[in-house]
Amino acid sequence: MDLEFVDTETALDVAVNLFPLSIILFFVVVFAAFNPWGIDPLQSLLQFAILGSMVVALAITTYYVARAIEG
C-alpha cells in the first residue's frame, strides 16, 4: 500500500474518520472486558465480527477518500 500521496492537508481532511474509529474500538474493548449479558460464544463472535467489519470498511473508505481528495 503506497501512502506517498498523503500530505498534511489530506491527512487533516480524513482525520475526521478517527472519531468513529475510536468509538468502535472503545466498544470492542468494553465488550471484551465487561460483558453484561454473559458469555455466549456465538453472540460474542457475531458481535466482534460486526465491529471488526466496520473497522475494516472504515479503513478502506478512508484510504479511497484520501486518494480521491489528493487526485
N, C-alpha and C positions, 0 to 999 in steps of 0.2 A: 504494500500500500504506500503510495507516494504522497507525502504531505508537504511537498515543497511549495505548493501553490498557496498555502495558508500564510497570510501576513497578519499583522496586528489588527487591522480593521476587520478582516474576515473573522478572526478569532473572537472579536468582541460581538460581531453580529450573531454568531452561532452559540455564544456563551449563554444565551437565554435558555438553551436546552439543558444546561447543567442543573437548573432548578427542578424540573420534573424528574431528571435522572436521580438527583439526590433524594427526592421524596420516595421514589420507587425503591432505592437502595435502603432508605430508612425503614420501610415496611418489610423488606427482606430480613433485615437484622432483627426487627421487633418480632416478626413472626417466627424467626428461628430461635430467638432467646426466650420468648414468652408466648405460649400458645394457649389462649384462654378456653378453647374448645376441646382440649385434649389432643392426643397424638393419634392420627389415623393416617397410615402410610399413603393411601390413595388420595385423600384430600390434601395432604401436605405436598405430594408430588404434583398434583394439579395446580395448587396454589403457587408453588415456586416455578413451575413451568410457565404459567401465565405471566408472572412478574418478570421472569428471565426473558421471555419472548418480547415483552415490552421494552426491556433494556436493549436488546439486540436491534429491534426495529427502530428505536430512537437513535441509536448509534449509526445505523445505516442511513437513516433520514438526515441526520446531522451532517454526515460526510457528503451526501449528494447536494444538500443545500449549500454547503461551503463551496463545492465545485461550481454550482450554478451562480453563486454570488461573485466568485472570482472570475468566472468566464464571461 
